[in-house]
């Protein structure tokens, strides 16, 4: 089962500059979607949750609110966490915006322009800084000794401004984990191209593209 730990900084000051009795602050944590109460009126600044993902892969976030003698703060929301693994064979056509919640987006060059959902596709806008943006798949359970084919379609939105793309895979959803090459750096034109390759993990486990 997937256990999720949520932590936050203790409230010691009010946003409006008012008095806060720090020793009396309690917190309520809810899992989204569904407003599921994970902890209520706790004085701790972290909680653990084990959501039920027996029905398949799911994406969750958590909202935390503080209560000081009946004065309740606005909520703060965590990043999204994916639990479970995608069922194979897996495909994603981005028909629904919610599908993007299962992907990890990394703005590697820190320019604020990175992968986003846009009307049935995933895109990254051109920026002035050399691109280093990653769109990492949901977790996939793969078995050692088996060969998996992975493909995707991509293009540059304007043939006059070709873009380069590459694809990697690895045992985690960070840039450092992307240690294996699926597609070598490729220049994209204005027409969609199908790119891909084969994955043969040496060890059974959870992998990402």
ABEGO torsion letter per residue (X at the ends): XBBBBBBBBBBABBAAGBBBBAAABBBBBBBOBGGBBABBGBABABBBBBBBAAAEBBBBBBBBBBBBGGBBBBBBBBBBBBBEBBBOBBBBAGABAAAAAABBBBBAAGAGBBBBBBGGBBBBBBBABBBBBBBBBBBBBBBBGBBBBBBBBBBBABAABBBBBBBBBBABABAAABABBABBBBBBBABBBBBEBBBBBABBEBBBX
